[in-house]
Amino acid sequence: MQVANVNLPIKVTGRHISVTEPMKDYAIKKVEGLHLDYPRIMEAHVILDVQKHRHIAEVILHCANHITIEATTETTDMYASVDQVMDKIAQQMRKYKTKIMRQHRPRRGEIQHVDEQVLSIEGFDEHAESEPNVILTEKYPVKPMFTDEAVLQMEMSNRQFVVFLNAKTNKVNVLYRRKDAGLGLIDPIFS
């Protein structure tokens, strides 16, 4: 589990305020102290603003798998605003992690039995050779990732499948949506 974000690019900017070094160091220390292993933070942007005695802190996190988490808090003290906005960000990150963990936890006692069906070959003409029509060819980038990252990418998008290079086995895998609202994984075996 990741304990701290190492070499995380953090940008601290101010609107209607010049950001002092202690304020900047405080915001950076708080963002670096986010103690969660998911989603992995790629870049952080902290925006500090003052409007008529209202101190506003906004944090935007760009995370792995194209996840963006944002939170804003307004108080009468800038340091209190930073503290509260970091609490909100941590809560949202926990929400993402819990949502994914709940959806992919194996459920006990849910075994489904499928009726066996035998298909007949009658009416099958083996001499009828028709060329299949390729309607659409799509270029699909194959990125190296772990299976749980591919599951996360599926959950966050509306695609029907994800093709990826399994980082553990170095083989191309396909993760797809099943009709029973579950997910299936195709892990090819070459003989």
C-alpha positions in Angstrom: 0.0 0.0 0.0 1.2 3.5 -0.9 1.9 5.5 2.3 2.9 8.8 0.6 2.9 10.2 -2.8 6.5 10.3 -4.0 7.6 13.0 -6.4 4.1 14.2 -6.9 3.9 17.4 -9.1 1.9 19.9 -7.0 0.9 23.3 -8.2 -0.2 26.0 -5.7 -1.7 29.1 -7.2 -3.6 32.1 -5.8 -6.5 34.1 -7.1 -6.9 37.6 -5.6 -4.1 36.7 -3.2 -0.3 36.4 -3.3 0.5 32.9 -2.0 3.2 33.1 0.8 5.8 30.4 1.2 4.4 29.1 4.5 0.9 28.9 2.9 2.4 27.1 -0.1 4.4 24.7 2.1 1.3 23.9 4.2 -0.8 23.1 1.1 2.0 21.0 -0.4 2.5 19.1 2.9 -1.2 18.3 3.1 -1.5 17.0 -0.5 1.6 14.9 -0.1 0.1 13.5 3.1 -2.9 11.9 1.4 -2.5 8.3 2.6 -4.5 6.3 0.1 -3.3 3.7 -2.4 -6.2 4.3 -4.8 -6.7 6.1 -7.0 -3.0 6.8 -7.8 -2.5 10.6 -8.0 -0.7 11.8 -11.1 -0.9 15.6 -10.5 -2.4 18.0 -8.0 -3.4 21.6 -8.3 -4.3 23.7 -5.2 -6.0 27.0 -5.8 -6.3 29.5 -2.9 -8.7 32.5 -3.2 -9.8 35.4 -1.0 -13.1 37.2 -1.6 -14.5 39.7 0.9 -13.1 37.9 4.0 -14.0 34.5 2.6 -11.0 32.2 2.2 -11.6 29.6 -0.4 -9.4 26.5 -1.0 -9.9 24.3 -4.1 -8.1 21.1 -4.9 -8.1 19.3 -8.2 -6.4 15.9 -8.4 -5.7 14.2 -11.7 -5.4 10.5 -11.0 -4.7 7.4 -12.9 -7.3 6.0 -15.3 -8.5 9.5 -16.2 -10.1 10.1 -12.9 -10.4 13.8 -11.8 -11.4 14.6 -8.2 -12.3 18.1 -7.2 -13.3 19.7 -3.9 -13.8 23.3 -2.7 -14.2 24.7 0.8 -14.9 28.2 2.2 -14.1 29.4 5.7 -12.8 32.5 7.4 -9.2 31.2 7.7 -7.0 29.9 4.8 -5.4 27.2 6.8 -8.8 25.9 8.0 -10.0 25.9 4.4 -7.0 23.8 3.3 -7.6 21.3 6.1 -11.3 21.0 5.3 -10.8 20.6 1.5 -8.2 17.9 2.1 -10.8 16.0 4.3 -13.3 16.3 1.4 -10.7 15.0 -1.1 -9.8 12.1 1.1 -13.5 11.2 1.5 -14.0 11.2 -2.3 -11.0 9.0 -2.8 -12.3 6.6 -0.2 -15.7 6.6 -2.0 -14.1 5.7 -5.3 -12.1 2.8 -3.7 -15.1 1.5 -1.8 -17.3 1.6 -4.9 -14.9 -0.5 -6.9 -14.1 -2.9 -4.1 -17.8 -3.6 -3.4 -18.6 -4.2 -7.1 -15.8 -6.7 -7.5 -15.9 -8.6 -4.3 -16.7 -12.2 -4.7 -20.2 -13.0 -3.4 -20.8 -16.1 -1.4 -23.7 -18.5 -2.1 -24.6 -17.1 -5.6 -24.1 -20.1 -7.8 -26.1 -20.1 -11.0 -27.0 -23.3 -12.7 -27.4 -23.2 -16.5 -29.6 -25.6 -18.3 -27.8 -27.8 -20.8 -28.8 -27.5 -24.4 -27.8 -29.6 -27.4 -27.8 -27.9 -30.8 -28.5 -30.0 -33.9 -26.5 -29.7 -37.1 -29.6 -30.2 -39.3 -30.0 -27.5 -41.9 -26.3 -26.5 -41.7 -24.8 -26.3 -45.1 -21.1 -26.8 -44.9 -20.6 -25.9 -48.6 -22.1 -22.5 -48.3 -19.1 -20.3 -48.1 -19.8 -16.6 -47.7 -17.2 -14.0 -47.1 -17.7 -12.2 -43.8 -18.2 -8.5 -44.2 -15.9 -6.3 -42.1 -18.0 -3.2 -41.4 -15.6 -1.3 -39.2 -12.0 -1.5 -38.4 -10.9 0.2 -35.2 -7.4 0.8 -34.0 -7.3 0.1 -30.3 -4.3 1.0 -28.1 -3.1 -1.9 -25.9 -1.7 -0.4 -22.7 0.1 -2.4 -20.0 -2.0 -2.6 -16.8 -3.0 -4.9 -14.0 -6.4 -6.6 -14.1 -7.9 -4.4 -11.3 -6.8 -1.3 -13.3 -8.6 -2.6 -16.3 -11.7 -3.3 -14.2 -11.6 0.3 -12.9 -11.3 1.6 -16.5 -14.4 -0.5 -17.5 -16.4 0.8 -14.5 -15.5 4.4 -15.3 -16.4 4.2 -19.0 -19.3 2.9 -21.0 -17.2 0.7 -23.3 -18.2 -2.9 -23.8 -14.6 -4.2 -23.6 -11.0 -3.3 -22.7 -8.0 -4.8 -24.4 -4.9 -4.6 -22.3 -1.4 -6.1 -21.8 -1.5 -7.8 -18.5 1.4 -6.4 -16.5 1.6 -9.6 -14.5 1.7 -12.1 -17.3 2.8 -10.0 -20.3 -0.1 -11.4 -22.4 -2.9 -9.6 -24.1 -6.2 -9.9 -22.2 -9.7 -8.8 -23.0 -12.1 -7.7 -20.2 -15.7 -7.5 -21.3 -19.2 -6.8 -20.0 -21.4 -9.8 -19.6 -25.2 -9.8 -20.1 -25.7 -10.6 -16.4 -24.1 -7.2 -15.5 -20.8 -8.9 -14.5 -17.4 -8.8 -16.1 -15.6 -11.5 -18.0 -11.8 -11.9 -18.7 -10.4 -13.5 -21.7 -6.9 -14.8 -21.0 -5.7 -16.6 -24.2 -3.5 -19.7 -24.0 -1.4 -20.4 -27.0 -0.6 -24.0 -27.8 
